Amino acid sequence: MLRSNREKQQSYELISIEDLAPTDHMLRKIDKYIDFSFIDEKVRLERKAQ
């Protein structure tokens, strides 16, 4: 049986992205030493080309 809209959950949970990865996680170490900002420019240029 389907539930009505009134029965939907009405609460939210705020989560910081910083809380999702431990401080010693490998991806944090990679992010510390590699500048990925070039990706933003490439995506921006690709969107303009479309």
C-alpha positions as CSV (number, residue, x, y, z in Angstrom):
1,M,0.0,0.0,0.0
2,L,1.3,3.5,-0.9
3,R,1.7,6.1,1.8
4,S,0.2,9.5,1.5
5,N,2.3,12.6,1.4
6,R,1.4,13.5,4.9
7,E,3.4,10.4,6.1
8,K,6.7,11.5,4.5
9,Q,9.6,12.2,6.8
10,Q,9.8,16.0,7.5
11,S,13.2,16.2,9.3
12,Y,16.7,16.9,7.9
13,E,20.2,16.1,9.0
14,L,23.1,18.4,8.3
15,I,26.4,16.7,7.7
16,S,29.7,18.4,7.1
17,I,31.8,16.8,4.3
18,E,34.8,17.2,6.6
19,D,33.1,14.8,9.0
20,L,32.8,12.0,6.4
21,A,36.5,11.3,5.8
22,P,38.9,10.6,8.7
23,T,41.7,13.1,9.1
24,D,44.3,10.4,8.1
25,H,42.4,9.2,5.0
26,M,44.5,8.8,1.9
27,L,42.2,11.2,-0.1
28,R,42.9,14.0,2.3
29,K,46.6,13.5,1.8
30,I,46.2,13.6,-2.0
31,D,44.1,16.7,-1.8
32,K,46.7,18.4,0.3
33,Y,49.4,18.0,-2.4
34,I,47.6,18.1,-5.7
35,D,45.8,21.1,-7.0
36,F,42.6,20.0,-8.8
37,S,41.4,23.5,-9.7
38,F,42.3,22.9,-13.4
39,I,39.2,20.6,-13.5
40,D,36.9,23.6,-13.0
41,E,38.4,25.5,-15.9
42,K,38.2,22.4,-18.2
43,V,34.5,21.8,-17.3
44,R,33.7,25.5,-17.8
45,L,35.2,25.5,-21.2
46,E,33.5,22.2,-22.2
47,R,30.1,23.7,-21.1
48,K,30.7,26.8,-23.3
49,A,31.4,24.5,-26.3
50,Q,28.1,22.8,-26.0
